[in-house]
Amino acid sequence: VMQKEKMLSASDLSLFCYQLSLIFKSGIPILDGMEIFAKDMMDARLKEVAQDMQQQLAQGYSLHSVIEKYKFFPVYLTSMVKIAEQTGNLQDELERLSDYYEQTDRLNNKIKSAVTYPLILLVLMAGVILFLVLKVLPMFHEILLSLGGDIPVSTKIMIDLANILKTYALAIIGVLIVAIALLLYYFKSQKNIESGDKILFKLPWINATYKKIISARLANAMTMMLKAGSSFDEALDMSKKSVGNAYVESLLEAARLNIINGSDPVKELDNLGIFPVLFMKMLKIGHMTGELESSLSKISVIYDKEVEKSLSKITTMIEPALVTILSLIIGVMLFTVMLPLINIIAAIG
């Protein structure tokens, strides 16, 4: 079996689980269903899995034993399928997994949209500024020299900067590429990944929204585990990777070990200081009333909506801020070269 390390996307996992659940729901013989399932799969890796499933199930192997051979499936999915097979609830669990990955995909897309838009604006800003510095300023410089007169210090600095950038453009780009490559290499190790994730988690302006994202992901994953009959520490163990942050994952693992040793689950999570107040209040109520699964499900829905609002608000704030900054930079650059030009023309007049 060819094993590819790149994980499947949440949308692929959602479709995979949904189509697999339809086979069990349809009532047709499992091997016939698997043949149809294999033909329907568009993704090459999933088609390989489906064909392998058909062969392995015919020999009496379990579904989860086939899935766990492939490293592009998350451990969470494999564990949930294993629990479902043991409890005889595979059809319903596959449907719930499909919903879970669909919700995860929605949340991921919201985050990507919120990040992509400002990045596009920044690239456009950089392009406009570089065009002014490399093309427009040298042209103004030539005009000023041809007209004669004194060039102010501020204008001379701006033009000198433009000439430096023009002369050493390739060297500057090379240095930037090397710096980015070194940063990527540095953050490859688990320890450094954790350090990077800690910085991300503590960034001002976005840390409140990021905490909501972490809360939504954890609550969604733990709800699934609790529905499958897992204990709190088992649910936390399997769900900690779903947060997508190595720093938070290590904190959750430390809390889980304390819970196993008899500590109060709510108190342990509260002591981490990484979850919003509402998250902890609802978790505490759910724990006290024995309705933990229901509370976590509500938390997931609440913070999914909160994340959408927060990301929309951040995006709305970033757009005018970047446009204002760009306008100021262009204004200063043009004013610096236009002012001496106007003075020279006025003197000639």
C-alpha positions in Angstrom: 0.0 0.0 0.0 1.4 3.4 -1.0 1.3 5.7 2.0 1.2 9.4 1.4 1.9 11.7 4.3 -0.2 14.7 3.2 -3.5 14.6 5.1 -6.8 14.6 3.4 -8.8 17.8 3.5 -11.8 18.1 5.8 -14.1 18.3 2.7 -12.7 15.1 1.3 -13.1 13.4 4.7 -16.7 14.6 5.0 -17.6 13.2 1.5 -15.8 9.9 2.3 -17.7 9.4 5.5 -21.0 10.4 4.0 -20.7 8.1 1.0 -19.6 5.3 3.2 -22.6 5.8 5.5 -24.9 5.5 2.5 -23.6 2.0 1.8 -24.5 0.9 5.3 -27.9 2.7 5.2 -28.9 1.3 1.8 -29.1 -2.3 2.9 -27.3 -3.7 -0.1 -24.6 -6.3 0.5 -21.5 -4.6 1.9 -19.1 -6.0 -0.8 -21.4 -4.8 -3.7 -21.7 -1.4 -1.9 -17.9 -1.2 -1.7 -17.6 -1.9 -5.4 -19.9 1.1 -6.2 -18.1 3.1 -3.5 -14.7 2.5 -5.2 -16.0 3.5 -8.6 -17.6 6.7 -7.3 -14.3 7.9 -5.6 -12.7 10.7 -7.7 -9.6 11.2 -5.4 -6.9 8.7 -6.4 -5.9 8.0 -2.8 -9.5 7.4 -1.7 -10.2 5.2 -4.7 -7.1 3.1 -3.6 -8.6 2.9 0.0 -12.0 1.9 -1.3 -10.6 -0.9 -3.4 -8.5 -2.1 -0.5 -11.6 -2.0 1.8 -13.5 -4.2 -0.7 -10.7 -6.8 -0.7 -10.0 -6.7 3.1 -13.7 -6.8 4.1 -14.1 -9.9 1.9 -11.4 -11.6 3.9 -13.1 -10.6 7.2 -11.0 -7.7 8.3 -12.6 -4.7 10.1 -13.1 -1.3 8.5 -10.9 0.6 10.9 -8.0 -1.8 10.4 -8.0 -0.9 6.7 -8.3 2.9 7.3 -5.5 3.1 9.9 -3.0 1.6 7.3 -3.2 4.9 5.4 -1.4 7.8 7.0 -3.4 10.5 5.2 -6.4 9.7 7.5 -6.4 11.5 10.9 -6.1 9.3 14.0 -9.3 10.9 15.3 -11.4 9.4 12.4 -9.7 6.0 12.7 -10.5 5.9 16.5 -14.1 7.0 16.0 -14.6 4.2 13.3 -13.1 1.7 15.7 -15.4 2.7 18.6 -18.4 2.6 16.2 -17.6 -0.9 15.0 -17.2 -2.1 18.6 -20.6 -0.6 19.6 -22.4 -1.6 16.4 -23.2 2.0 15.5 -21.1 2.5 12.4 -23.8 4.0 10.1 -24.8 6.8 12.6 -21.2 7.4 13.5 -20.1 7.8 9.9 -23.0 10.3 9.4 -21.8 12.3 12.5 -18.2 12.2 11.2 -19.4 13.6 7.9 -21.2 16.4 9.7 -18.1 17.0 11.9 -15.7 17.3 9.0 -18.2 19.5 7.1 -18.3 21.9 10.0 -14.5 21.8 10.3 -14.2 22.6 6.6 -16.6 25.6 7.0 -14.6 26.9 9.9 -11.3 26.4 8.0 -12.7 28.2 4.9 -13.8 31.2 7.1 -10.2 31.4 8.5 -8.6 31.1 5.1 -10.9 33.8 3.6 -10.1 36.2 6.5 -6.4 35.7 6.1 -6.3 35.7 2.3 -8.0 39.1 1.7 -5.5 41.1 3.8 -2.6 39.3 2.2 -3.8 40.2 -1.3 -4.2 43.8 -0.2 -0.6 43.8 1.3 0.8 42.3 -2.0 -1.0 45.0 -4.0 0.3 47.7 -1.7 3.8 46.4 -2.0 3.4 46.3 -5.8 2.2 49.9 -6.0 5.0 51.2 -3.7 7.7 49.3 -5.6 6.3 50.8 -8.9 6.5 54.3 -7.5 10.0 53.8 -6.0 11.5 52.0 -9.0 9.7 53.8 -11.9 8.1 57.0 -10.9 10.7 58.5 -8.5 13.6 58.1 -10.9 11.6 59.9 -13.6 10.9 62.8 -11.3 14.6 62.9 -10.4 15.6 63.3 -14.0 13.0 66.1 -14.5 14.4 67.9 -11.4 18.0 67.6 -12.6 17.1 68.9 -16.0 15.3 71.9 -14.5 18.2 72.7 -12.1 17.8 74.1 -8.6 18.3 72.8 -5.2 16.9 69.4 -4.3 15.7 69.2 -0.6 17.4 66.6 1.7 14.1 64.7 2.1 13.7 64.3 -1.7 17.4 63.4 -2.1 17.0 60.6 0.6 13.9 59.3 -1.2 15.6 59.2 -4.6 18.8 57.6 -3.1 16.6 54.9 -1.5 14.9 54.3 -4.9 18.3 54.0 -6.6 19.5 51.5 -3.9 16.4 49.4 -4.3 16.7 49.5 -8.1 20.5 48.5 -8.0 20.2 45.8 -5.3 16.7 44.5 -6.1 17.8 40.9 -6.9 20.1 40.8 -3.8 17.3 42.0 -1.5 14.8 39.4 -3.0 17.5 36.7 -2.5 18.0 37.7 1.1 14.3 37.6 1.8 14.0 34.2 0.2 16.9 32.8 2.3 15.4 34.3 5.5 12.0 32.8 4.8 13.6 29.4 4.0 15.6 29.5 7.3 12.4 30.4 9.3 10.6 27.4 7.7 13.5 25.1 8.5 13.6 26.4 12.1 9.9 25.7 12.6 10.1 22.2 11.3 11.1 20.6 14.6 8.3 19.8 17.1 9.8 22.1 19.8 10.1 25.1 17.4 6.6 24.4 16.0 5.3 24.7 19.6 7.2 27.9 20.1 5.7 29.3 16.9 2.2 28.3 17.8 2.7 29.9 21.3 3.5 33.2 19.6 0.5 32.8 17.3 -1.7 32.1 20.3 -0.5 35.3 22.1 -0.6 37.8 19.3 -2.5 41.0 20.2 -5.7 41.9 18.3 -6.2 38.3 17.1 -5.7 36.2 20.3 -9.4 36.7 21.4 -10.6 35.4 18.0 -8.0 32.6 18.0 -9.2 31.4 21.4 -12.7 31.2 20.0 -11.4 29.1 17.1 -9.6 26.8 19.5 -12.8 26.5 21.6 -15.0 25.7 18.6 -12.6 23.0 17.3 -12.1 21.3 20.7 -15.8 21.4 21.6 -16.9 20.0 18.2 -14.4 17.1 18.4 -15.1 16.3 22.1 -18.9 16.3 21.5 -18.3 13.5 18.9 -16.2 11.5 21.3 -18.6 11.8 24.2 -21.5 10.8 22.0 -19.5 7.6 21.2 -19.4 6.9 24.9 -15.8 7.9 25.7 -14.8 9.3 29.1 -13.8 12.9 29.5 -10.1 12.2 29.5 -10.4 9.8 26.5 -12.3 12.5 24.6 -9.7 15.1 25.5 -6.9 12.8 24.4 -8.4 12.1 21.0 -9.6 15.7 20.5 -6.5 17.6 21.5 -4.9 17.4 18.0 -8.1 18.9 16.4 -7.2 22.3 17.8 -4.4 22.7 15.3 -2.0 24.3 17.7 1.0 22.4 19.2 1.3 24.7 22.1 -2.3 24.3 23.2 -2.1 20.6 22.5 0.8 20.2 24.9 -1.2 22.2 27.6 -4.2 19.9 27.1 -2.1 16.8 27.4 -0.7 18.1 30.7 -4.2 18.8 31.9 -5.4 15.3 30.8 -2.7 13.6 32.8 -3.8 15.6 35.9 -7.4 14.6 35.3 -6.4 10.9 35.1 -4.7 11.4 38.5 -8.0 12.6 40.0 -8.1 16.4 39.4 -11.3 18.1 38.5 -11.7 18.3 34.6 -13.2 21.8 34.6 -10.7 23.2 37.1 -7.8 21.8 35.0 -9.0 23.3 31.8 -9.8 26.6 33.5 -6.2 26.7 35.0 -4.8 26.7 31.5 -6.1 30.2 30.9 -6.6 29.6 27.2 -10.4 29.3 27.0 -12.9 32.2 27.0 -15.1 32.8 30.1 -18.3 31.6 28.4 -16.6 28.4 27.3 -15.6 27.6 30.9 -19.0 28.6 32.4 -20.9 26.3 30.0 -18.4 23.5 30.6 -18.8 23.8 34.3 -22.7 23.8 34.1 -22.5 20.7 31.8 -20.2 18.9 34.2 -22.3 19.7 37.2 -25.6 18.7 35.6 -24.2 15.6 33.8 -25.0 17.2 30.5 -21.5 17.7 29.3 -22.1 16.4 25.8 -25.0 18.8 25.3 -23.0 21.8 26.7 -20.1 21.1 24.4 -22.4 20.8 21.4 -23.9 24.2 22.3 -20.4 25.7 22.8 -19.4 24.4 19.3 -22.4 26.1 17.7 -21.9 29.4 19.7 -18.2 29.8 18.9 -18.6 28.8 15.3 -20.9 31.8 14.9 -18.7 34.0 17.1 -15.6 33.1 15.0 -17.5 34.1 11.8 -18.5 37.5 13.3 -15.0 38.2 14.7 -13.3 37.3 11.4 -15.7 39.5 9.5 -15.1 42.3 11.9 -11.3 42.0 11.6 -11.5 41.9 7.8 -13.7 45.0 7.8 -11.2 46.9 10.0 -8.1 45.8 8.0 -9.4 47.0 4.6 -9.7 50.8 5.5 -6.5 50.6 7.6 -4.4 49.2 4.8 -5.9 51.7 2.2 -5.2 54.6 4.6 -1.6 53.5 5.1 -1.1 53.1 1.3 -2.6 56.5 0.7 -0.3 58.1 3.3 2.8 56.4 1.9 2.0 57.4 -1.7 1.1 60.9 -0.5 4.4 61.4 1.3 6.4 60.0 -1.6 4.7 62.2 -4.2 4.7 65.3 -2.0 8.5 64.8 -1.4 9.3 65.0 -5.1 6.4 67.3 -6.3 7.2 70.1 -3.8 10.7 70.9 -5.1 9.4 70.5 -8.7 6.6 73.1 -8.0 9.1 75.5 -6.4 11.5 75.2 -9.4 8.7 75.8 -11.9 7.5 78.8 -9.8 11.0 80.3 -9.7 11.3 79.9 -13.5 7.9 81.6 -13.9 
